[in-house]
Amino acid sequence: MPDGGAFRPTQRPSASVQQRGASVGPVESANRIPLTGDPQMRQRLFSAAATGVLALAAGAASADGLSYSYLEPRWAETELEDDTFDIDGDGFVFNGSLEFSETVHLFVGYERLEFDDNVDVSTRLIGGGLAVPLSPRADLVFRGGFVDAEFETPFFSDDDEGTFLSAGARVLVTPEIELYGDFRSINLDDAGDEESTTIGLEFYASDSFSVGPSVTWVDDVTTYTLGGRIYF
């Protein structure tokens, strides 16, 4: 792993991405494509993946009320957009949560995203949550835990780890529709601090299954997801 969080690949691979307003071909030395060597771009990808998997660990519900025991597979698409680059990635997420009492639950998550130029970012997390009931159909939810992210290309890899905190709310608008949202802060050792906001909907087909979308914003990164939850 490179010292001090900086990449020092032994080879200079050729790569290309779609730059806003122009097509960019092979790039040399100081003009390396950020996806394969720029620490700032690596930071953005780490942060995008980490906040994305956190956004999906939002809890579960049933028609009888709010619950935190579930399995959740999801598809995710991430767009990283700034003044120079417009980069897309997609992949899958798998989350699980287990409720120990009406207020305490444990959750885990795994996400793997594939970006342009054979760049993969995977994220793992584990943590605990506290649900504060406001009514039988509404909770405030506070969560915290540990996150680990890995960055891989055909030429080198790196990883990062850190902690996160989040605060949000979940409301059953009707017995079949849940609206949720949260604000979270994540601190990675090398990539630094990021704050993000998530909103999402769940539509309940039964007491044991729901499906719905979510969207997360963090600086110049937007993550969209679609998936389902199986409750137990």
PyMOL commands that set and color helices and strands:
alter all, ss='L'
color gray80, all
select helices_A, chain A and resi 3-5+29-31+34-36+39-56+116-118
alter helices_A, ss='H'
color red, helices_A
select strands_A, chain A and resi 18-19+22-23+60-62+65-67+70-81+86-99+104-115+119-135+138-152+157-174+177-188+192-206+209-218+221-231
alter strands_A, ss='S'
color yellow, strands_A
deselect
rebuild
show_as cartoon
